[in-house]
Amino acid sequence: MKQPYLVARLGGPDPLDYISMYANPGDENRGIPPHWHYISYGLSDLHGDGRVHDHNFRCNTNEGPSGFGFELTFRLKRESV
């Protein structure tokens, strides 16, 4: 039986909230082939509610979301069908 998807912040094994995938048609004039563009979500403190990073640790004394983190992105060339 397949286990249900559960992100790490809710006690599951998956560190990412989700991944977006976009089809890019490319630009032949600029030498950019058609490709898929993947973007991760869940590594950055996007919501500012401490679900990703401890808000007791701050690089400055300003209140509010830390803005700490990063996301992953990559492009995968599409094959002609």
mmCIF file of the N, C-alpha and C atoms, coordinates in Angstrom:
data_MODEL
# 
_entry.id   MODEL 
# 
loop_
_atom_site.group_PDB 
_atom_site.id 
_atom_site.type_symbol 
_atom_site.label_atom_id 
_atom_site.label_alt_id 
_atom_site.label_comp_id 
_atom_site.label_asym_id 
_atom_site.label_entity_id 
_atom_site.label_seq_id 
_atom_site.pdbx_PDB_ins_code 
_atom_site.Cartn_x 
_atom_site.Cartn_y 
_atom_site.Cartn_z 
_atom_site.occupancy 
_atom_site.B_iso_or_equiv 
_atom_site.pdbx_formal_charge 
_atom_site.auth_seq_id 
_atom_site.auth_comp_id 
_atom_site.auth_asym_id 
_atom_site.auth_atom_id 
_atom_site.pdbx_PDB_model_num 
ATOM 1   N N  . MET A 1 1  ? 0.840  -1.178 0.000   1.00 0.00 ? 1  MET A N  1 
ATOM 2   C CA . MET A 1 1  ? 0.000  0.000  0.000   1.00 0.00 ? 1  MET A CA 1 
ATOM 3   C C  . MET A 1 1  ? 0.887  1.243  0.000   1.00 0.00 ? 1  MET A C  1 
ATOM 4   N N  . LYS A 1 2  ? 0.584  2.176  -0.872  1.00 0.00 ? 2  LYS A N  1 
ATOM 5   C CA . LYS A 1 2  ? 1.363  3.408  -0.980  1.00 0.00 ? 2  LYS A CA 1 
ATOM 6   C C  . LYS A 1 2  ? 1.047  4.344  0.187   1.00 0.00 ? 2  LYS A C  1 
ATOM 7   N N  . GLN A 1 3  ? 2.113  4.901  0.766   1.00 0.00 ? 3  GLN A N  1 
ATOM 8   C CA . GLN A 1 3  ? 1.943  5.846  1.869   1.00 0.00 ? 3  GLN A CA 1 
ATOM 9   C C  . GLN A 1 3  ? 1.451  7.190  1.343   1.00 0.00 ? 3  GLN A C  1 
ATOM 10  N N  . PRO A 1 4  ? 0.611  7.897  2.089   1.00 0.00 ? 4  PRO A N  1 
ATOM 11  C CA . PRO A 1 4  ? 0.159  9.222  1.640   1.00 0.00 ? 4  PRO A CA 1 
ATOM 12  C C  . PRO A 1 4  ? 1.306  10.228 1.668   1.00 0.00 ? 4  PRO A C  1 
ATOM 13  N N  . TYR A 1 5  ? 1.243  11.182 0.779   1.00 0.00 ? 5  TYR A N  1 
ATOM 14  C CA . TYR A 1 5  ? 2.234  12.253 0.700   1.00 0.00 ? 5  TYR A CA 1 
ATOM 15  C C  . TYR A 1 5  ? 2.123  13.134 1.935   1.00 0.00 ? 5  TYR A C  1 
ATOM 16  N N  . LEU A 1 6  ? 3.237  13.381 2.610   1.00 0.00 ? 6  LEU A N  1 
ATOM 17  C CA . LEU A 1 6  ? 3.236  14.236 3.785   1.00 0.00 ? 6  LEU A CA 1 
ATOM 18  C C  . LEU A 1 6  ? 4.560  14.983 3.844   1.00 0.00 ? 6  LEU A C  1 
ATOM 19  N N  . VAL A 1 7  ? 4.504  16.311 3.850   1.00 0.00 ? 7  VAL A N  1 
ATOM 20  C CA . VAL A 1 7  ? 5.721  17.116 3.880   1.00 0.00 ? 7  VAL A CA 1 
ATOM 21  C C  . VAL A 1 7  ? 6.377  17.047 5.259   1.00 0.00 ? 7  VAL A C  1 
ATOM 22  N N  . ALA A 1 8  ? 7.668  17.348 5.310   1.00 0.00 ? 8  ALA A N  1 
ATOM 23  C CA . ALA A 1 8  ? 8.446  17.236 6.546   1.00 0.00 ? 8  ALA A CA 1 
ATOM 24  C C  . ALA A 1 8  ? 7.907  18.124 7.656   1.00 0.00 ? 8  ALA A C  1 
ATOM 25  N N  . ARG A 1 9  ? 7.434  19.314 7.324   1.00 0.00 ? 9  ARG A N  1 
ATOM 26  C CA . ARG A 1 9  ? 6.951  20.223 8.372   1.00 0.00 ? 9  ARG A CA 1 
ATOM 27  C C  . ARG A 1 9  ? 5.731  19.672 9.101   1.00 0.00 ? 9  ARG A C  1 
ATOM 28  N N  . LEU A 1 10 ? 5.078  18.662 8.487   1.00 0.00 ? 10 LEU A N  1 
ATOM 29  C CA . LEU A 1 10 ? 3.944  17.995 9.127   1.00 0.00 ? 10 LEU A CA 1 
ATOM 30  C C  . LEU A 1 10 ? 4.314  16.618 9.651   1.00 0.00 ? 10 LEU A C  1 
ATOM 31  N N  . GLY A 1 11 ? 5.629  16.325 9.691   1.00 0.00 ? 11 GLY A N  1 
ATOM 32  C CA . GLY A 1 11 ? 6.104  15.064 10.229  1.00 0.00 ? 11 GLY A CA 1 
ATOM 33  C C  . GLY A 1 11 ? 6.416  14.006 9.186   1.00 0.00 ? 11 GLY A C  1 
ATOM 34  N N  . GLY A 1 12 ? 6.280  14.332 7.922   1.00 0.00 ? 12 GLY A N  1 
ATOM 35  C CA . GLY A 1 12 ? 6.555  13.367 6.857   1.00 0.00 ? 12 GLY A CA 1 
ATOM 36  C C  . GLY A 1 12 ? 7.995  13.413 6.394   1.00 0.00 ? 12 GLY A C  1 
ATOM 37  N N  . PRO A 1 13 ? 8.344  12.566 5.421   1.00 0.00 ? 13 PRO A N  1 
ATOM 38  C CA . PRO A 1 13 ? 9.725  12.473 4.957   1.00 0.00 ? 13 PRO A CA 1 
ATOM 39  C C  . PRO A 1 13 ? 10.075 13.436 3.822   1.00 0.00 ? 13 PRO A C  1 
ATOM 40  N N  . ASP A 1 14 ? 9.106  14.074 3.210   1.00 0.00 ? 14 ASP A N  1 
ATOM 41  C CA . ASP A 1 14 ? 9.372  14.906 2.029   1.00 0.00 ? 14 ASP A CA 1 
ATOM 42  C C  . ASP A 1 14 ? 9.629  16.355 2.412   1.00 0.00 ? 14 ASP A C  1 
ATOM 43  N N  . PRO A 1 15 ? 10.837 16.894 2.125   1.00 0.00 ? 15 PRO A N  1 
ATOM 44  C CA . PRO A 1 15 ? 11.166 18.265 2.528   1.00 0.00 ? 15 PRO A CA 1 
ATOM 45  C C  . PRO A 1 15 ? 10.518 19.344 1.670   1.00 0.00 ? 15 PRO A C  1 
ATOM 46  N N  . LEU A 1 16 ? 9.974  19.000 0.508   1.00 0.00 ? 16 LEU A N  1 
ATOM 47  C CA . LEU A 1 16 ? 9.391  20.005 -0.376  1.00 0.00 ? 16 LEU A CA 1 
ATOM 48  C C  . LEU A 1 16 ? 7.879  20.061 -0.234  1.00 0.00 ? 16 LEU A C  1 
ATOM 49  N N  . ASP A 1 17 ? 7.335  21.277 -0.267  1.00 0.00 ? 17 ASP A N  1 
ATOM 50  C CA . ASP A 1 17 ? 5.876  21.434 -0.266  1.00 0.00 ? 17 ASP A CA 1 
ATOM 51  C C  . ASP A 1 17 ? 5.309  20.961 -1.599  1.00 0.00 ? 17 ASP A C  1 
ATOM 52  N N  . TYR A 1 18 ? 5.939  21.389 -2.674  1.00 0.00 ? 18 TYR A N  1 
ATOM 53  C CA . TYR A 1 18 ? 5.539  20.946 -4.000  1.00 0.00 ? 18 TYR A CA 1 
ATOM 54  C C  . TYR A 1 18 ? 6.568  21.378 -5.032  1.00 0.00 ? 18 TYR A C  1 
ATOM 55  N N  . ILE A 1 19 ? 6.395  20.905 -6.264  1.00 0.00 ? 19 ILE A N  1 
ATOM 56  C CA . ILE A 1 19 ? 7.266  21.261 -7.381  1.00 0.00 ? 19 ILE A CA 1 
ATOM 57  C C  . ILE A 1 19 ? 6.374  21.691 -8.536  1.00 0.00 ? 19 ILE A C  1 
ATOM 58  N N  . SER A 1 20 ? 6.699  22.834 -9.141  1.00 0.00 ? 20 SER A N  1 
ATOM 59  C CA . SER A 1 20 ? 5.972  23.300 -10.320 1.00 0.00 ? 20 SER A CA 1 
ATOM 60  C C  . SER A 1 20 ? 6.773  22.959 -11.565 1.00 0.00 ? 20 SER A C  1 
ATOM 61  N N  . MET A 1 21 ? 6.070  22.673 -12.643 1.00 0.00 ? 21 MET A N  1 
ATOM 62  C CA . MET A 1 21 ? 6.712  22.351 -13.907 1.00 0.00 ? 21 MET A CA 1 
ATOM 63  C C  . MET A 1 21 ? 6.005  23.149 -15.003 1.00 0.00 ? 21 MET A C  1 
ATOM 64  N N  . TYR A 1 22 ? 6.787  23.878 -15.795 1.00 0.00 ? 22 TYR A N  1 
ATOM 65  C CA . TYR A 1 22 ? 6.250  24.714 -16.858 1.00 0.00 ? 22 TYR A CA 1 
ATOM 66  C C  . TYR A 1 22 ? 6.866  24.318 -18.196 1.00 0.00 ? 22 TYR A C  1 
ATOM 67  N N  . ALA A 1 23 ? 6.047  24.294 -19.228 1.00 0.00 ? 23 ALA A N  1 
ATOM 68  C CA . ALA A 1 23 ? 6.544  24.040 -20.585 1.00 0.00 ? 23 ALA A CA 1 
ATOM 69  C C  . ALA A 1 23 ? 6.987  25.373 -21.179 1.00 0.00 ? 23 ALA A C  1 
ATOM 70  N N  . ASN A 1 24 ? 8.255  25.455 -21.600 1.00 0.00 ? 24 ASN A N  1 
ATOM 71  C CA . ASN A 1 24 ? 8.780  26.660 -22.221 1.00 0.00 ? 24 ASN A CA 1 
ATOM 72  C C  . ASN A 1 24 ? 9.004  26.358 -23.702 1.00 0.00 ? 24 ASN A C  1 
ATOM 73  N N  . PRO A 1 25 ? 8.411  27.167 -24.602 1.00 0.00 ? 25 PRO A N  1 
ATOM 74  C CA . PRO A 1 25 ? 8.548  26.881 -26.027 1.00 0.00 ? 25 PRO A CA 1 
ATOM 75  C C  . PRO A 1 25 ? 9.940  27.157 -26.575 1.00 0.00 ? 25 PRO A C  1 
ATOM 76  N N  . GLY A 1 26 ? 10.784 27.822 -25.796 1.00 0.00 ? 26 GLY A N  1 
ATOM 77  C CA . GLY A 1 26 ? 12.128 28.160 -26.259 1.00 0.00 ? 26 GLY A CA 1 
ATOM 78  C C  . GLY A 1 26 ? 12.111 29.363 -27.190 1.00 0.00 ? 26 GLY A C  1 
ATOM 79  N N  . ASP A 1 27 ? 13.278 29.699 -27.727 1.00 0.00 ? 27 ASP A N  1 
ATOM 80  C CA . ASP A 1 27 ? 13.423 30.832 -28.651 1.00 0.00 ? 27 ASP A CA 1 
ATOM 81  C C  . ASP A 1 27 ? 14.518 30.467 -29.649 1.00 0.00 ? 27 ASP A C  1 
ATOM 82  N N  . GLU A 1 28 ? 14.100 30.060 -30.827 1.00 0.00 ? 28 GLU A N  1 
ATOM 83  C CA . GLU A 1 28 ? 15.050 29.604 -31.850 1.00 0.00 ? 28 GLU A CA 1 
ATOM 84  C C  . GLU A 1 28 ? 16.053 30.696 -32.214 1.00 0.00 ? 28 GLU A C  1 
ATOM 85  N N  . ASN A 1 29 ? 15.625 31.966 -32.248 1.00 0.00 ? 29 ASN A N  1 
ATOM 86  C CA . ASN A 1 29 ? 16.507 33.085 -32.600 1.00 0.00 ? 29 ASN A CA 1 
ATOM 87  C C  . ASN A 1 29 ? 17.633 33.280 -31.583 1.00 0.00 ? 29 ASN A C  1 
ATOM 88  N N  . ARG A 1 30 ? 17.392 32.902 -30.338 1.00 0.00 ? 30 ARG A N  1 
ATOM 89  C CA . ARG A 1 30 ? 18.401 33.050 -29.283 1.00 0.00 ? 30 ARG A CA 1 
ATOM 90  C C  . ARG A 1 30 ? 19.090 31.735 -28.950 1.00 0.00 ? 30 ARG A C  1 
ATOM 91  N N  . GLY A 1 31 ? 18.763 30.678 -29.697 1.00 0.00 ? 31 GLY A N  1 
ATOM 92  C CA . GLY A 1 31 ? 19.405 29.385 -29.467 1.00 0.00 ? 31 GLY A CA 1 
ATOM 93  C C  . GLY A 1 31 ? 18.910 28.659 -28.233 1.00 0.00 ? 31 GLY A C  1 
ATOM 94  N N  . ILE A 1 32 ? 17.689 28.974 -27.784 1.00 0.00 ? 32 ILE A N  1 
ATOM 95  C CA . ILE A 1 32 ? 17.123 28.328 -26.600 1.00 0.00 ? 32 ILE A CA 1 
ATOM 96  C C  . ILE A 1 32 ? 16.129 27.265 -27.065 1.00 0.00 ? 32 ILE A C  1 
ATOM 97  N N  . PRO A 1 33 ? 16.420 25.990 -26.831 1.00 0.00 ? 33 PRO A N  1 
ATOM 98  C CA . PRO A 1 33 ? 15.523 24.933 -27.289 1.00 0.00 ? 33 PRO A CA 1 
ATOM 99  C C  . PRO A 1 33 ? 14.270 24.841 -26.407 1.00 0.00 ? 33 PRO A C  1 
ATOM 100 N N  . PRO A 1 34 ? 13.207 24.233 -26.912 1.00 0.00 ? 34 PRO A N  1 
ATOM 101 C CA . PRO A 1 34 ? 12.038 23.974 -26.057 1.00 0.00 ? 34 PRO A CA 1 
ATOM 102 C C  . PRO A 1 34 ? 12.462 23.116 -24.859 1.00 0.00 ? 34 PRO A C  1 
ATOM 103 N N  . HIS A 1 35 ? 11.939 23.456 -23.676 1.00 0.00 ? 35 HIS A N  1 
ATOM 104 C CA . HIS A 1 35 ? 12.354 22.736 -22.473 1.00 0.00 ? 35 HIS A CA 1 
ATOM 105 C C  . HIS A 1 35 ? 11.264 22.797 -21.403 1.00 0.00 ? 35 HIS A C  1 
ATOM 106 N N  . TRP A 1 36 ? 11.431 21.951 -20.403 1.00 0.00 ? 36 TRP A N  1 
ATOM 107 C CA . TRP A 1 36 ? 10.609 21.986 -19.193 1.00 0.00 ? 36 TRP A CA 1 
ATOM 108 C C  . TRP A 1 36 ? 11.377 22.766 -18.134 1.00 0.00 ? 36 TRP A C  1 
ATOM 109 N N  . HIS A 1 37 ? 10.680 23.605 -17.377 1.00 0.00 ? 37 HIS A N  1 
ATOM 110 C CA . HIS A 1 37 ? 11.300 24.378 -16.300 1.00 0.00 ? 37 HIS A CA 1 
ATOM 111 C C  . HIS A 1 37 ? 10.686 23.904 -14.982 1.00 0.00 ? 37 HIS A C  1 
ATOM 112 N N  . TYR A 1 38 ? 11.506 23.344 -14.107 1.00 0.00 ? 38 TYR A N  1 
ATOM 113 C CA . TYR A 1 38 ? 11.063 22.838 -12.805 1.00 0.00 ? 38 TYR A CA 1 
ATOM 114 C C  . TYR A 1 38 ? 11.474 23.816 -11.711 1.00 0.00 ? 38 TYR A C  1 
ATOM 115 N N  . ILE A 1 39 ? 10.575 24.043 -10.733 1.00 0.00 ? 39 ILE A N  1 
ATOM 116 C CA . ILE A 1 39 ? 10.862 24.935 -9.606  1.00 0.00 ? 39 ILE A CA 1 
ATOM 117 C C  . ILE A 1 39 ? 10.365 24.270 -8.323  1.00 0.00 ? 39 ILE A C  1 
ATOM 118 N N  . SER A 1 40 ? 11.228 24.219 -7.305  1.00 0.00 ? 40 SER A N  1 
ATOM 119 C CA . SER A 1 40 ? 10.837 23.644 -6.020  1.00 0.00 ? 40 SER A CA 1 
ATOM 120 C C  . SER A 1 40 ? 10.203 24.720 -5.139  1.00 0.00 ? 40 SER A C  1 
ATOM 121 N N  . TYR A 1 41 ? 9.389  24.272 -4.186  1.00 0.00 ? 41 TYR A N  1 
ATOM 122 C CA . TYR A 1 41 ? 8.804  25.152 -3.169  1.00 0.00 ? 41 TYR A CA 1 
ATOM 123 C C  . TYR A 1 41 ? 8.853  24.430 -1.835  1.00 0.00 ? 41 TYR A C  1 
ATOM 124 N N  . GLY A 1 42 ? 9.296  25.132 -0.799  1.00 0.00 ? 42 GLY A N  1 
ATOM 125 C CA . GLY A 1 42 ? 9.323  24.541 0.528   1.00 0.00 ? 42 GLY A CA 1 
ATOM 126 C C  . GLY A 1 42 ? 10.639 24.692 1.256   1.00 0.00 ? 42 GLY A C  1 
ATOM 127 N N  . LEU A 1 43 ? 11.682 25.174 0.584   1.00 0.00 ? 43 LEU A N  1 
ATOM 128 C CA . LEU A 1 43 ? 12.973 25.342 1.244   1.00 0.00 ? 43 LEU A CA 1 
ATOM 129 C C  . LEU A 1 43 ? 13.136 26.738 1.841   1.00 0.00 ? 43 LEU A C  1 
ATOM 130 N N  . SER A 1 44 ? 12.361 27.697 1.369   1.00 0.00 ? 44 SER A N  1 
ATOM 131 C CA . SER A 1 44 ? 12.479 29.080 1.836   1.00 0.00 ? 44 SER A CA 1 
ATOM 132 C C  . SER A 1 44 ? 11.412 29.410 2.871   1.00 0.00 ? 44 SER A C  1 
ATOM 133 N N  . ASP A 1 45 ? 11.667 30.445 3.623   1.00 0.00 ? 45 ASP A N  1 
ATOM 134 C CA . ASP A 1 45 ? 10.722 30.926 4.634   1.00 0.00 ? 45 ASP A CA 1 
ATOM 135 C C  . ASP A 1 45 ? 9.723  31.871 3.964   1.00 0.00 ? 45 ASP A C  1 
ATOM 136 N N  . LEU A 1 46 ? 8.919  31.327 3.059   1.00 0.00 ? 46 LEU A N  1 
ATOM 137 C CA . LEU A 1 46 ? 7.994  32.147 2.281   1.00 0.00 ? 46 LEU A CA 1 
ATOM 138 C C  . LEU A 1 46 ? 6.842  32.685 3.123   1.00 0.00 ? 46 LEU A C  1 
ATOM 139 N N  . HIS A 1 47 ? 6.402  31.915 4.101   1.00 0.00 ? 47 HIS A N  1 
ATOM 140 C CA . HIS A 1 47 ? 5.212  32.275 4.865   1.00 0.00 ? 47 HIS A CA 1 
ATOM 141 C C  . HIS A 1 47 ? 5.518  33.057 6.133   1.00 0.00 ? 47 HIS A C  1 
ATOM 142 N N  . GLY A 1 48 ? 6.769  33.008 6.575   1.00 0.00 ? 48 GLY A N  1 
ATOM 143 C CA . GLY A 1 48 ? 7.166  33.759 7.765   1.00 0.00 ? 48 GLY A CA 1 
ATOM 144 C C  . GLY A 1 48 ? 6.534  33.252 9.041   1.00 0.00 ? 48 GLY A C  1 
ATOM 145 N N  . ASP A 1 49 ? 6.101  32.002 9.066   1.00 0.00 ? 49 ASP A N  1 
ATOM 146 C CA . ASP A 1 49 ? 5.426  31.483 10.253  1.00 0.00 ? 49 ASP A CA 1 
ATOM 147 C C  . ASP A 1 49 ? 6.247  30.421 10.994  1.00 0.00 ? 49 ASP A C  1 
ATOM 148 N N  . GLY A 1 50 ? 7.522  30.278 10.642  1.00 0.00 ? 50 GLY A N  1 
ATOM 149 C CA . GLY A 1 50 ? 8.394  29.355 11.354  1.00 0.00 ? 50 GLY A CA 1 
ATOM 150 C C  . GLY A 1 50 ? 8.282  27.916 10.920  1.00 0.00 ? 50 GLY A C  1 
ATOM 151 N N  . ARG A 1 51 ? 7.509  27.625 9.888   1.00 0.00 ? 51 ARG A N  1 
ATOM 152 C CA . ARG A 1 51 ? 7.367  26.223 9.473   1.00 0.00 ? 51 ARG A CA 1 
ATOM 153 C C  . ARG A 1 51 ? 8.642  25.676 8.855   1.00 0.00 ? 51 ARG A C  1 
ATOM 154 N N  . VAL A 1 52 ? 9.525  26.544 8.348   1.00 0.00 ? 52 VAL A N  1 
ATOM 155 C CA . VAL A 1 52 ? 10.760 26.085 7.724   1.00 0.00 ? 52 VAL A CA 1 
ATOM 156 C C  . VAL A 1 52 ? 11.971 26.432 8.573   1.00 0.00 ? 52 VAL A C  1 
ATOM 157 N N  . HIS A 1 53 ? 12.035 27.658 9.083   1.00 0.00 ? 53 HIS A N  1 
ATOM 158 C CA . HIS A 1 53 ? 13.200 28.126 9.840   1.00 0.00 ? 53 HIS A CA 1 
ATOM 159 C C  . HIS A 1 53 ? 12.751 28.675 11.185  1.00 0.00 ? 53 HIS A C  1 
ATOM 160 N N  . ASP A 1 54 ? 13.568 28.427 12.196  1.00 0.00 ? 54 ASP A N  1 
ATOM 161 C CA . ASP A 1 54 ? 13.297 28.906 13.542  1.00 0.00 ? 54 ASP A CA 1 
ATOM 162 C C  . ASP A 1 54 ? 13.374 30.427 13.571  1.00 0.00 ? 54 ASP A C  1 
ATOM 163 N N  . HIS A 1 55 ? 12.314 31.066 14.000  1.00 0.00 ? 55 HIS A N  1 
ATOM 164 C CA . HIS A 1 55 ? 12.296 32.532 14.029  1.00 0.00 ? 55 HIS A CA 1 
ATOM 165 C C  . HIS A 1 55 ? 13.024 33.115 15.229  1.00 0.00 ? 55 HIS A C  1 
ATOM 166 N N  . ASN A 1 56 ? 13.503 32.276 16.135  1.00 0.00 ? 56 ASN A N  1 
ATOM 167 C CA . ASN A 1 56 ? 14.322 32.786 17.229  1.00 0.00 ? 56 ASN A CA 1 
ATOM 168 C C  . ASN A 1 56 ? 15.721 33.133 16.744  1.00 0.00 ? 56 ASN A C  1 
ATOM 169 N N  . PHE A 1 57 ? 16.109 32.570 15.608  1.00 0.00 ? 57 PHE A N  1 
ATOM 170 C CA . PHE A 1 57 ? 17.405 32.885 15.011  1.00 0.00 ? 57 PHE A CA 1 
ATOM 171 C C  . PHE A 1 57 ? 17.189 33.925 13.924  1.00 0.00 ? 57 PHE A C  1 
ATOM 172 N N  . ARG A 1 58 ? 17.753 35.102 14.121  1.00 0.00 ? 58 ARG A N  1 
ATOM 173 C CA . ARG A 1 58 ? 17.610 36.173 13.134  1.00 0.00 ? 58 ARG A CA 1 
ATOM 174 C C  . ARG A 1 58 ? 18.971 36.790 12.868  1.00 0.00 ? 58 ARG A C  1 
ATOM 175 N N  . CYS A 1 59 ? 19.166 37.172 11.616  1.00 0.00 ? 59 CYS A N  1 
ATOM 176 C CA . CYS A 1 59 ? 20.431 37.823 11.243  1.00 0.00 ? 59 CYS A CA 1 
ATOM 177 C C  . CYS A 1 59 ? 20.416 39.296 11.589  1.00 0.00 ? 59 CYS A C  1 
ATOM 178 N N  . ASN A 1 60 ? 19.227 39.843 11.820  1.00 0.00 ? 60 ASN A N  1 
ATOM 179 C CA . ASN A 1 60 ? 19.110 41.252 12.208  1.00 0.00 ? 60 ASN A CA 1 
ATOM 180 C C  . ASN A 1 60 ? 18.011 41.375 13.252  1.00 0.00 ? 60 ASN A C  1 
ATOM 181 N N  . THR A 1 61 ? 17.759 42.568 13.725  1.00 0.00 ? 61 THR A N  1 
ATOM 182 C CA . THR A 1 61 ? 16.768 42.752 14.783  1.00 0.00 ? 61 THR A CA 1 
ATOM 183 C C  . THR A 1 61 ? 15.398 43.147 14.248  1.00 0.00 ? 61 THR A C  1 
ATOM 184 N N  . ASN A 1 62 ? 15.232 43.214 12.934  1.00 0.00 ? 62 ASN A N  1 
ATOM 185 C CA . ASN A 1 62 ? 13.937 43.572 12.368  1.00 0.00 ? 62 ASN A CA 1 
ATOM 186 C C  . ASN A 1 62 ? 12.918 42.466 12.623  1.00 0.00 ? 62 ASN A C  1 
ATOM 187 N N  . GLU A 1 63 ? 11.692 42.855 12.885  1.00 0.00 ? 63 GLU A N  1 
ATOM 188 C CA . GLU A 1 63 ? 10.613 41.885 13.061  1.00 0.00 ? 63 GLU A CA 1 
ATOM 189 C C  . GLU A 1 63 ? 10.071 41.488 11.699  1.00 0.00 ? 63 GLU A C  1 
ATOM 190 N N  . GLY A 1 64 ? 9.339  40.396 11.655  1.00 0.00 ? 64 GLY A N  1 
ATOM 191 C CA . GLY A 1 64 ? 8.739  39.950 10.412  1.00 0.00 ? 64 GLY A CA 1 
ATOM 192 C C  . GLY A 1 64 ? 9.451  38.755 9.834   1.00 0.00 ? 64 GLY A C  1 
ATOM 193 N N  . PRO A 1 65 ? 8.994  38.288 8.670   1.00 0.00 ? 65 PRO A N  1 
ATOM 194 C CA . PRO A 1 65 ? 9.600  37.116 8.037   1.00 0.00 ? 65 PRO A CA 1 
ATOM 195 C C  . PRO A 1 65 ? 11.088 37.322 7.794   1.00 0.00 ? 65 PRO A C  1 
ATOM 196 N N  . SER A 1 66 ? 11.856 36.257 7.998   1.00 0.00 ? 66 SER A N  1 
ATOM 197 C CA . SER A 1 66 ? 13.302 36.364 7.839   1.00 0.00 ? 66 SER A CA 1 
ATOM 198 C C  . SER A 1 66 ? 13.713 36.469 6.374   1.00 0.00 ? 66 SER A C  1 
ATOM 199 N N  . GLY A 1 67 ? 12.920 35.859 5.470   1.00 0.00 ? 67 GLY A N  1 
ATOM 200 C CA . GLY A 1 67 ? 13.302 35.848 4.069   1.00 0.00 ? 67 GLY A CA 1 
ATOM 201 C C  . GLY A 1 67 ? 14.432 34.870 3.793   1.00 0.00 ? 67 GLY A C  1 
ATOM 202 N N  . PHE A 1 68 ? 14.806 34.081 4.801   1.00 0.00 ? 68 PHE A N  1 
ATOM 203 C CA . PHE A 1 68 ? 15.918 33.156 4.678   1.00 0.00 ? 68 PHE A CA 1 
ATOM 204 C C  . PHE A 1 68 ? 15.522 31.943 3.836   1.00 0.00 ? 68 PHE A C  1 
ATOM 205 N N  . GLY A 1 69 ? 16.411 31.511 2.980   1.00 0.00 ? 69 GLY A N  1 
ATOM 206 C CA . GLY A 1 69 ? 16.185 30.280 2.242   1.00 0.00 ? 69 GLY A CA 1 
ATOM 207 C C  . GLY A 1 69 ? 16.499 30.413 0.771   1.00 0.00 ? 69 GLY A C  1 
ATOM 208 N N  . PHE A 1 70 ? 16.149 29.363 0.049   1.00 0.00 ? 70 PHE A N  1 
ATOM 209 C CA . PHE A 1 70 ? 16.381 29.325 -1.393  1.00 0.00 ? 70 PHE A CA 1 
ATOM 210 C C  . PHE A 1 70 ? 15.446 28.279 -1.982  1.00 0.00 ? 70 PHE A C  1 
ATOM 211 N N  . GLU A 1 71 ? 15.293 28.300 -3.268  1.00 0.00 ? 71 GLU A N  1 
ATOM 212 C CA . GLU A 1 71 ? 14.551 27.264 -3.985  1.00 0.00 ? 71 GLU A CA 1 
ATOM 213 C C  . GLU A 1 71 ? 15.435 26.729 -5.102  1.00 0.00 ? 71 GLU A C  1 
ATOM 214 N N  . LEU A 1 72 ? 15.110 25.557 -5.565  1.00 0.00 ? 72 LEU A N  1 
ATOM 215 C CA . LEU A 1 72 ? 15.876 24.919 -6.630  1.00 0.00 ? 72 LEU A CA 1 
ATOM 216 C C  . LEU A 1 72 ? 15.137 25.071 -7.952  1.00 0.00 ? 72 LEU A C  1 
ATOM 217 N N  . THR A 1 73 ? 15.885 25.217 -9.031  1.00 0.00 ? 73 THR A N  1 
ATOM 218 C CA . THR A 1 73 ? 15.287 25.301 -10.350 1.00 0.00 ? 73 THR A CA 1 
ATOM 219 C C  . THR A 1 73 ? 16.205 24.628 -11.355 1.00 0.00 ? 73 THR A C  1 
ATOM 220 N N  . PHE A 1 74 ? 15.604 23.989 -12.331 1.00 0.00 ? 74 PHE A N  1 
ATOM 221 C CA . PHE A 1 74 ? 16.403 23.456 -13.435 1.00 0.00 ? 74 PHE A CA 1 
ATOM 222 C C  . PHE A 1 74 ? 15.546 23.366 -14.683 1.00 0.00 ? 74 PHE A C  1 
ATOM 223 N N  . ARG A 1 75 ? 16.213 23.271 -15.823 1.00 0.00 ? 75 ARG A N  1 
ATOM 224 C CA . ARG A 1 75 ? 15.537 23.177 -17.113 1.00 0.00 ? 75 ARG A CA 1 
ATOM 225 C C  . ARG A 1 75 ? 15.960 21.866 -17.777 1.00 0.00 ? 75 ARG A C  1 
ATOM 226 N N  . LEU A 1 76 ? 14.973 21.181 -18.343 1.00 0.00 ? 76 LEU A N  1 
ATOM 227 C CA . LEU A 1 76 ? 15.201 19.904 -18.982 1.00 0.00 ? 76 LEU A CA 1 
ATOM 228 C C  . LEU A 1 76 ? 14.717 19.989 -20.436 1.00 0.00 ? 76 LEU A C  1 
ATOM 229 N N  . LYS A 1 77 ? 15.628 19.765 -21.359 1.00 0.00 ? 77 LYS A N  1 
ATOM 230 C CA . LYS A 1 77 ? 15.289 19.876 -22.775 1.00 0.00 ? 77 LYS A CA 1 
ATOM 231 C C  . LYS A 1 77 ? 14.183 18.889 -23.133 1.00 0.00 ? 77 LYS A C  1 
ATOM 232 N N  . ARG A 1 78 ? 13.177 19.399 -23.854 1.00 0.00 ? 78 ARG A N  1 
ATOM 233 C CA . ARG A 1 78 ? 12.078 18.544 -24.313 1.00 0.00 ? 78 ARG A CA 1 
ATOM 234 C C  . ARG A 1 78 ? 12.483 17.822 -25.587 1.00 0.00 ? 78 ARG A C  1 
ATOM 235 N N  . GLU A 1 79 ? 12.112 16.577 -25.682 1.00 0.00 ? 79 GLU A N  1 
ATOM 236 C CA . GLU A 1 79 ? 12.371 15.788 -26.864 1.00 0.00 ? 79 GLU A CA 1 
ATOM 237 C C  . GLU A 1 79 ? 11.243 16.006 -27.885 1.00 0.00 ? 79 GLU A C  1 
ATOM 238 N N  . SER A 1 80 ? 11.573 15.967 -29.158 1.00 0.00 ? 80 SER A N  1 
ATOM 239 C CA . SER A 1 80 ? 10.554 16.057 -30.196 1.00 0.00 ? 80 SER A CA 1 
ATOM 240 C C  . SER A 1 80 ? 9.755  14.766 -30.233 1.00 0.00 ? 80 SER A C  1 
ATOM 241 N N  . VAL A 1 81 ? 8.462  14.929 -30.417 1.00 0.00 ? 81 VAL A N  1 
ATOM 242 C CA . VAL A 1 81 ? 7.592  13.746 -30.455 1.00 0.00 ? 81 VAL A CA 1 
ATOM 243 C C  . VAL A 1 81 ? 6.993  13.603 -31.835 1.00 0.00 ? 81 VAL A C  1 
# 
